[in-house]
Amino acid sequence: MTRSSNTQAIERATGLRWEEWVSYLDGAGGRAAPHRDLAVRAAERLAAVDGNAGWWAQGVAVAYEQHIGRRQPGQACDGSFQVGVSRTLAGTMDEAMDAWCALVADADAFGGVPAEREPERSATEKWRYWRVPLADGSRVSLDVHAKASDKAGLGINHRQLGSQDAADHWRAVWKDLVGRL
């Protein structure tokens, strides 16, 4: 069910053993509660403990849903799956984005699935974005942010996947592409 590394991180960050979280959420009607209510309950418990309570509350809620068999690792609240791949590159955000766009410039399909339309590119002061919907209904987003020492963090998120097998397939596709940078 729940991956032990996830619950170990939750224990370290929250100061509560995983069994305590399960008992707390079970006692609060967690097995019948929707995700949002689980996250609210966890945030209430964490409010006095951690300044980043909202983020950890989401992690607790997801791990609990995995624990009770409602969600598989990588599965979103709506039942779809998603996968993420990241890499740190030397250079600025713009250089990282330009390298990605040059790599995929001639691609009209990814992993054998056609793009629904041309990718869109946008930017803010702190982020660079590249987005493309695929013909299978899934959505791909690439975000680039600045890191210290003239480096940029690049992350791909592929969502609306139909299964864990699809997520595994796409993880390999994106790792291969990112590895070419």
LINHUGI-V350090 format. One record per backbone hydrogen bond with DSSP energy under -1.0 kcal/mol. CO is the residue of the C=O (numbers start at 1). NH is the residue of the N-H. E is the energy in kcal/mol with one decimal. If there is no record, write none. Layout:
BEGIN
CO & NH & E
CO & NH & E
END
This chain:
BEGIN
3 & 7 & -1.5
4 & 8 & -2.5
5 & 9 & -1.8
6 & 10 & -2.0
7 & 11 & -2.5
8 & 12 & -2.3
9 & 13 & -2.5
10 & 14 & -2.6
11 & 15 & -2.2
17 & 21 & -1.6
18 & 22 & -2.5
19 & 23 & -2.4
20 & 24 & -2.6
21 & 25 & -2.8
22 & 26 & -2.8
23 & 27 & -2.4
25 & 30 & -3.0
26 & 29 & -1.7
29 & 32 & -1.4
34 & 38 & -1.9
35 & 39 & -2.6
36 & 40 & -2.2
37 & 41 & -2.5
38 & 42 & -2.5
39 & 43 & -2.5
40 & 44 & -2.3
41 & 45 & -1.9
42 & 46 & -1.9
43 & 47 & -1.6
46 & 49 & -1.7
46 & 50 & -2.4
52 & 56 & -1.9
53 & 57 & -2.7
54 & 58 & -1.7
55 & 59 & -1.6
56 & 60 & -2.6
57 & 61 & -2.4
58 & 62 & -2.5
59 & 63 & -2.5
60 & 64 & -2.5
61 & 65 & -2.3
62 & 66 & -2.2
63 & 67 & -2.5
64 & 68 & -2.3
65 & 70 & -2.3
65 & 71 & -1.4
66 & 69 & -1.1
72 & 75 & -2.4
74 & 82 & -2.0
76 & 79 & -1.9
80 & 76 & -3.5
81 & 161 & -2.8
83 & 158 & -2.9
85 & 156 & -3.4
87 & 154 & -3.1
89 & 152 & -2.8
92 & 96 & -2.2
93 & 97 & -2.6
94 & 98 & -2.8
95 & 99 & -2.2
96 & 100 & -2.2
97 & 101 & -2.9
98 & 102 & -2.3
99 & 103 & -2.0
100 & 104 & -2.0
104 & 107 & -1.5
108 & 115 & -2.6
110 & 113 & -2.4
113 & 110 & -2.6
114 & 135 & -3.0
120 & 131 & -2.7
122 & 129 & -3.2
127 & 124 & -3.0
128 & 144 & -2.4
129 & 122 & -2.0
130 & 142 & -3.0
131 & 120 & -2.9
132 & 140 & -2.5
133 & 116 & -3.1
134 & 137 & -2.0
138 & 134 & -2.8
139 & 159 & -2.6
140 & 132 & -2.4
141 & 157 & -3.0
142 & 130 & -2.0
143 & 155 & -2.7
144 & 128 & -1.8
145 & 153 & -3.0
147 & 151 & -1.1
150 & 91 & -3.2
151 & 147 & -3.3
152 & 89 & -3.0
153 & 145 & -2.2
154 & 87 & -2.3
155 & 143 & -2.7
156 & 85 & -2.1
157 & 141 & -2.5
158 & 83 & -2.2
159 & 139 & -2.1
161 & 81 & -2.8
163 & 167 & -2.0
164 & 168 & -2.5
165 & 169 & -2.3
166 & 170 & -2.7
167 & 171 & -2.4
168 & 172 & -1.6
169 & 173 & -1.8
170 & 174 & -2.9
171 & 175 & -2.5
172 & 176 & -2.1
173 & 177 & -2.1
174 & 178 & -3.0
175 & 179 & -2.2
177 & 180 & -1.4
178 & 181 & -1.6
END
